[in-house]
Amino acid sequence: MAVPSFLARERIVARPGFNRWLIPPAALAVHLCIGQAYATSVYKVALVEHFDASLTAIGIIFSIAIVMLGLSAAVFGTWVDKNGPRAAMFTSAVFWVSGFLVGSLGIYTEQLWLLYLGYGVLGGIGLGIGYISPVSTLIKWFPDRPGLATGMAIMGFGGGALIASPLSRQLMNWYDPNYDPAVAGTVPSGNAVAGLFLTLGLLYLVFMMFGAFIVRVPAANWRPDGFDPSTVKAKSLVTTENVSANNAIKTPQFWLLWTVLFCNVTAGIGILEQAAPMIQDFFRTGETSTVLAATAAGFVGLLSLFNMAGRFVWSSTSDYIGRKPIYMVYLGVGIILYVILATLGSTATWIFVVTAAIIISFYGGGFATVPAYLRDLFGTYQVGAIHGRLLTAWAAAGIAGPLIVNGVLDSRGTPGQLVAGDYRPALFIMVGLLAVGFVANLLIKPVSEKYFEPKPTDVPTAAAAPERSTVR
């Protein structure tokens, strides 16, 4: 599929001396916008009341978006690798913003199917293309620090709710003066949520276009000053070979890593999608919760902060201890934390908040580390396309996580009357999923050489010597 010339990859090749540290801000401009997906719990109850629907019916909006994220990342992964990050970021912005506009219309007209189509389908496509758009570019700009590079970009997706959550509260209060997030029990009107969607869509258009037009790709054979590719294979499971996207999906390593990602994401996404009402329900006495709506929205922001920090800190740590060991931490320690949350989470607010925050930091870290894990196993040749195919695990988790949590909660009571005990069956299901992921990660071994791309037979001449950068 051809793209307009102003979006073409050849138009954005960096000139000699370009500072590679300008690339993470371009990636963040996109990821901070699409990271709004993690703030949906702030207006979830308002949509339940506006459409007179169940938690599951409203939760499906988020699930559709995540399904479309995974499918679009898989389908367009090779297209993104071929056409470059500017075309991908531009396309992502068009779909993401269109999703908000159509979703706003659906809320105004009380047509739930339009919200499914807008935020779910169109927005989900924007999520998928936008999510993978900077990943392979960053890995190529930072071959010496792949975990750090992907962490810098993907932390923006985790931190999107840190901005969107408080901003959404203020905008909904502006559109509906009767809604006061500082007063327990107040819920914004549907029209306030519709106005919120319209405003966010226009704001995100500006920032995503900014990222699209400042991003650059490195010249062929470019490498950072002082970087020696022969030193890359210093840790277990790291290859200096390359595997194509079509061959990667034939390997057991791909499907084991798919299982790891699915289990880790399913466990975390259920909490994120339900975060604001969940903390109120855990500390509810009768009809009243000791946690105010404003505090619950602040909790969503805190989770976003840990989601963002986990993506940077844990993925950077993986550059030193390896990808497989860091996933042992995510999954193994995660099992213990979920048990604590289920059994002790309602005894003290600080226990609930600290436990949930660490769980979400592992959730974010799992996302940020997986592109580097793929680079270690399959090389850099088509890592963007392979990453896109792997994100179908996220699509599956986007269905499984919310369905497990919302399905359990719908069977236990109605929103506004649930308590901590109603969440326990879902939390123990997550413990089982993390155990499956732990075993799958243990089974990952180096990729067989039969899947490697053939090496070029010509010997590079002096004229083809790699261009080096003065930037570290």
C-alpha positions in Angstrom: 0.0 0.0 0.0 1.6 3.2 -1.2 1.7 6.3 1.0 1.9 10.0 0.0 5.4 11.3 -0.6 5.5 13.5 2.5 5.0 10.4 4.6 7.5 8.1 2.8 10.4 6.5 4.6 13.0 8.0 2.3 11.9 11.5 3.2 12.7 11.0 6.9 16.2 9.4 6.8 18.3 11.3 9.3 21.3 13.4 8.1 24.8 12.8 9.5 25.1 14.1 13.0 21.4 13.8 13.9 20.9 13.4 17.6 19.2 10.1 18.3 17.8 11.3 21.6 15.3 13.4 19.7 13.5 10.1 18.7 12.1 9.2 22.1 10.1 12.5 22.4 8.5 11.7 19.0 7.5 8.3 20.2 6.2 9.7 23.5 4.0 12.3 21.7 2.1 9.4 20.2 2.2 6.9 23.1 1.0 9.4 25.7 -2.1 10.1 23.6 -3.1 6.5 22.8 -2.3 5.6 26.5 -5.6 7.3 27.3 -7.1 3.8 26.8 -6.0 3.1 30.4 -8.2 5.9 31.8 -11.5 4.4 30.7 -12.5 3.4 34.2 -12.8 7.1 35.1 -16.1 7.4 33.1 -17.1 3.8 33.1 -19.9 4.1 35.7 -21.2 7.2 33.8 -21.6 5.1 30.6 -23.3 2.3 32.5 -25.9 4.8 33.8 -26.2 6.7 30.5 -26.9 3.6 28.4 -28.6 1.7 31.3 -26.3 -1.2 30.5 -24.3 -3.7 32.5 -20.6 -3.5 33.4 -19.9 -6.2 30.9 -21.7 -4.4 28.0 -19.6 -1.2 28.7 -16.4 -3.2 29.3 -16.8 -4.7 25.8 -15.9 -1.2 24.4 -12.5 -1.5 25.9 -12.2 -5.2 24.9 -13.0 -4.3 21.2 -10.4 -1.6 21.3 -7.7 -4.0 22.6 -8.8 -6.7 20.1 -8.5 -4.3 17.2 -5.1 -3.1 18.7 -3.7 -6.7 18.4 -5.3 -7.4 15.0 -4.2 -4.1 13.4 -0.7 -4.5 14.9 -0.5 -8.0 13.4 -1.9 -7.0 10.0 -0.1 -3.8 9.5 3.2 -4.8 11.2 5.0 -5.4 7.9 3.5 -2.3 6.4 4.8 -0.2 9.3 8.3 -1.7 8.8 8.2 -1.0 5.1 6.8 2.6 5.1 8.4 3.9 8.3 7.2 5.6 11.5 5.9 8.8 10.1 3.3 7.1 7.9 2.4 4.9 10.8 2.1 7.7 13.3 0.0 9.8 10.9 -2.3 6.9 10.1 -2.6 6.1 13.8 -3.7 9.7 14.6 -6.4 9.6 11.9 -7.9 6.4 13.3 -7.5 7.3 17.0 -9.1 10.7 16.6 -11.9 9.4 14.4 -12.6 6.9 17.1 -13.2 9.7 19.6 -15.4 11.7 17.3 -17.6 8.8 16.3 -17.7 7.6 20.0 -18.8 11.1 21.0 -21.6 11.0 18.5 -22.7 7.6 19.8 -22.9 8.9 23.4 -24.8 12.1 22.4 -27.3 10.0 20.4 -27.4 7.2 22.9 -26.4 4.7 20.3 -24.1 2.2 22.0 -23.2 0.5 18.7 -21.6 3.8 17.6 -19.4 3.8 20.7 -18.4 0.2 19.8 -17.6 1.2 16.3 -15.9 4.5 17.1 -13.7 4.0 20.2 -13.7 0.2 19.9 -13.0 -0.5 16.2 -11.6 2.8 14.7 -9.8 3.8 17.9 -8.5 0.3 18.3 -6.9 0.3 14.9 -5.3 3.6 15.8 -4.0 2.1 19.0 -2.4 -0.9 17.2 -0.7 1.1 14.5 0.4 3.8 16.9 1.7 1.3 19.5 4.1 -0.4 17.1 5.0 2.6 15.0 8.1 3.7 16.9 9.3 0.4 18.3 11.5 -1.0 15.5 12.8 2.5 14.8 13.9 2.9 18.4 15.6 -0.5 18.4 17.6 0.5 15.3 18.6 3.9 16.8 19.6 2.2 20.1 21.1 -1.2 19.2 23.4 -0.9 22.2 20.4 -0.4 24.7 17.3 -2.1 23.2 15.5 -2.5 26.6 16.1 1.2 27.5 15.0 2.2 24.0 11.7 0.4 24.0 11.1 1.3 27.6 11.4 5.0 26.8 8.7 4.8 24.1 6.3 2.3 25.6 6.4 4.0 29.0 4.4 6.8 27.3 1.6 4.4 26.7 1.5 3.4 30.3 1.6 7.0 31.4 -1.2 8.2 29.2 -3.8 7.8 31.9 -1.6 9.9 34.3 -2.6 12.9 32.1 -5.9 11.7 30.8 -7.4 10.7 34.2 -7.3 14.1 36.0 -7.9 16.0 32.7 -11.0 13.9 32.1 -12.3 14.6 35.6 -11.9 18.3 35.2 -13.4 18.4 31.7 -16.4 16.3 32.8 -16.9 18.7 35.7 -16.7 21.6 33.3 -19.3 20.0 30.9 -21.5 18.9 33.9 -21.3 21.3 36.9 -23.5 18.9 38.9 -20.6 16.4 38.8 -18.1 16.9 41.6 -15.3 14.3 41.7 -14.6 15.4 45.3 -18.1 14.3 46.4 -18.7 10.5 46.8 -21.5 9.1 44.7 -21.7 11.9 42.0 -21.6 10.6 38.4 -21.1 12.8 35.3 -23.9 12.9 32.7 -23.6 11.1 29.4 -23.4 14.4 27.6 -20.4 15.4 29.7 -18.6 12.2 28.6 -19.5 13.0 25.0 -18.0 16.4 25.4 -14.9 14.9 26.9 -14.5 12.6 23.9 -14.8 15.4 21.5 -12.2 17.6 23.4 -9.7 14.7 23.8 -9.9 13.8 20.2 -9.0 17.3 19.0 -6.2 17.6 21.6 -4.7 14.3 20.6 -4.7 15.2 17.0 -2.3 18.1 17.6 0.2 16.1 19.7 0.2 13.0 17.5 0.9 15.0 14.4 3.8 16.7 16.2 5.3 13.3 16.9 4.7 12.1 13.3 6.5 15.1 11.8 9.7 15.1 14.0 10.5 11.4 13.8 13.4 10.2 11.7 14.9 6.8 10.8 18.7 6.1 10.8 20.6 5.8 7.5 21.5 2.3 6.2 24.4 0.7 8.1 24.4 3.5 10.8 25.6 2.6 14.2 26.3 4.6 17.4 29.9 5.7 18.0 31.8 3.0 19.8 29.2 0.3 19.3 30.6 -3.1 18.3 27.8 -5.5 17.0 30.1 -8.5 17.9 29.6 -7.7 21.6 25.8 -8.1 21.3 25.7 -11.8 22.0 26.9 -11.5 25.6 23.8 -13.0 27.3 21.9 -16.2 27.0 19.2 -16.3 24.3 20.7 -13.3 22.4 21.3 -14.0 18.7 23.2 -12.1 16.1 21.2 -13.8 13.3 17.9 -12.7 11.8 14.5 -14.5 11.5 11.7 -13.2 9.2 8.2 -12.6 10.5 6.8 -15.5 8.5 9.4 -17.9 10.0 9.2 -16.5 13.5 5.5 -17.6 13.9 6.6 -21.1 13.0 8.9 -21.4 16.0 7.9 -22.7 19.5 9.7 -19.7 21.0 7.2 -17.3 19.4 4.2 -19.1 20.8 5.7 -19.6 24.3 6.4 -15.9 24.4 2.8 -15.3 23.1 1.6 -17.3 26.1 3.8 -15.4 28.5 2.5 -12.0 27.2 -1.2 -13.2 27.2 -1.0 -14.4 30.8 0.8 -11.3 32.1 -1.5 -8.9 30.2 -4.8 -10.7 31.2 -3.8 -10.5 34.8 -3.0 -6.8 34.7 -5.7 -5.5 32.3 -8.6 -6.7 34.5 -7.4 -4.4 37.3 -6.6 -1.4 35.0 -10.0 -1.6 33.3 -11.8 -1.6 36.7 -9.3 0.4 38.7 -11.5 3.4 39.9 -14.6 1.4 41.1 -12.4 -1.4 42.4 -10.6 0.7 45.1 -14.0 2.1 46.2 -15.6 -1.4 46.4 -12.7 -2.8 48.4 -13.4 -0.2 51.1 -17.2 -0.1 51.0 -19.5 -0.1 54.0 -23.1 -0.6 53.0 -23.9 2.0 50.4 -20.9 4.2 51.1 -17.3 3.8 50.3 -14.5 5.4 52.4 -12.7 6.2 49.1 -14.1 9.3 47.3 -14.5 9.4 43.5 -11.7 12.0 43.3 -9.4 9.7 45.3 -10.3 6.7 43.1 -9.5 8.8 40.0 -6.2 9.7 41.7 -5.6 6.0 42.2 -6.0 5.5 38.4 -3.4 8.2 37.9 -1.0 6.5 40.4 -1.4 3.2 38.6 -0.6 5.0 35.4 2.6 6.4 37.0 3.7 2.9 38.1 2.7 1.5 34.7 4.9 4.1 33.1 7.8 3.8 35.5 7.7 0.0 35.3 8.0 0.1 31.5 11.2 2.2 31.8 12.8 0.7 35.0 12.1 -3.0 34.4 12.9 -3.0 30.7 16.2 -1.1 31.4 17.0 -3.6 34.1 16.5 -6.4 31.5 19.5 -5.0 29.6 21.7 -6.1 32.5 20.0 -9.3 33.9 18.4 -10.6 30.7 14.9 -10.9 29.4 14.1 -14.3 30.7 15.1 -13.6 34.3 13.1 -10.4 34.4 9.9 -12.2 33.2 10.5 -14.7 36.1 10.2 -11.7 38.4 7.1 -10.3 36.6 5.2 -13.6 36.8 6.6 -15.3 39.9 6.4 -12.2 42.2 3.2 -11.3 40.5 1.6 -14.6 41.8 2.5 -13.7 45.4 1.2 -10.1 45.0 -2.2 -11.3 43.6 -2.6 -13.6 46.6 -1.9 -10.7 48.9 -4.3 -8.5 47.1 -7.1 -11.1 47.2 -6.6 -12.0 50.9 -5.3 -8.8 52.6 -6.1 -6.0 50.1 -9.2 -4.9 52.0 -7.5 -4.7 55.4 -5.7 -1.4 54.8 -5.7 1.1 52.0 -1.9 1.2 51.8 -1.7 -2.6 51.3 -4.2 -2.4 48.4 -2.5 0.6 46.8 1.1 -0.7 47.1 0.3 -4.2 46.0 -1.8 -3.0 43.0 0.9 -0.5 42.0 3.7 -3.1 41.9 1.5 -5.5 40.0 0.8 -2.8 37.4 4.5 -1.9 37.2 5.2 -5.6 36.2 2.3 -5.4 33.7 3.9 -2.4 32.1 7.4 -3.8 32.3 6.2 -6.9 30.5 5.0 -4.8 27.5 8.2 -2.7 27.4 10.5 -5.7 27.6 8.9 -7.9 25.0 10.2 -6.0 21.9 13.8 -6.5 23.3 13.0 -10.1 24.0 11.9 -10.5 20.4 15.1 -8.8 19.2 17.2 -11.2 21.3 15.4 -14.2 19.9 14.8 -13.2 16.3 17.2 -10.4 15.5 16.4 -6.9 14.1 15.4 -7.8 10.5 11.6 -7.7 10.9 11.3 -7.2 14.6 8.5 -4.6 14.1 6.4 -7.1 12.1 7.1 -9.9 14.6 6.1 -7.6 17.5 2.9 -6.8 15.7 2.0 -10.5 15.3 2.8 -11.1 19.0 0.4 -8.4 20.1 -2.5 -10.7 19.1 -1.8 -12.0 22.6 -2.8 -8.5 23.9 -6.0 -8.7 21.7 -6.9 -12.0 23.3 -6.1 -10.7 26.8 -8.2 -7.7 26.1 -11.2 -10.0 25.8 -10.2 -12.4 28.5 -9.2 -9.9 31.3 -12.3 -7.7 31.3 -14.6 -10.6 30.7 -13.3 -12.5 33.6 -13.5 -9.5 36.0 -16.7 -8.0 34.7 -18.3 -11.5 34.4 -17.5 -12.4 38.0 -18.7 -8.9 39.2 -22.0 -9.0 37.2 -22.7 -12.4 38.9 -22.0 -11.1 42.4 -24.0 -7.8 42.4 -24.6 -4.4 40.9 -22.1 -1.5 40.5 -22.0 0.7 43.6 -22.9 -2.2 45.9 -19.9 -4.6 45.4 -17.3 -5.3 48.1 -13.8 -6.8 48.2 -15.1 -10.4 48.5 -16.8 -10.1 45.2 -13.5 -9.6 43.5 -11.6 -12.6 45.0 -12.7 -15.3 42.5 -11.4 -13.2 39.6 -8.1 -12.4 41.4 -7.4 -16.1 42.0 -8.1 -16.9 38.4 -5.3 -14.4 37.6 -3.0 -16.3 40.0 -3.5 -19.4 37.9 -2.9 -17.5 34.6 0.4 -16.1 36.0 1.5 -19.6 36.9 0.9 -20.8 33.3 2.9 -17.9 32.0 5.8 -18.6 34.5 6.1 -22.2 33.1 5.9 -21.0 29.5 8.8 -18.5 30.1 10.9 -21.3 31.7 10.6 -23.3 28.5 11.9 -20.6 26.1 15.3 -21.6 24.5 17.4 -20.2 21.6 15.8 -20.4 18.1 16.9 -23.2 15.9 19.3 -22.1 13.1 16.9 -23.7 10.5 14.7 -20.5 10.8 17.6 -18.1 10.2 17.7 -15.8 7.2 20.6 -16.7 4.8 23.6 -14.5 5.2 24.7 -12.3 2.2 27.6 -13.8 0.3 29.3 -10.6 -0.7 32.0 -9.2 1.5 31.4 -5.5 2.3 33.9 -3.1 0.7 35.5 -0.1 2.3 33.0 2.1 0.6 30.2 0.3 2.4 31.7 0.7 5.8 29.1 1.6 8.4 28.4 5.2 9.0 29.1 6.1 12.6 27.5 8.7 14.8 29.0 11.2 17.1 26.1 10.8 19.4 26.2 8.2 22.2 
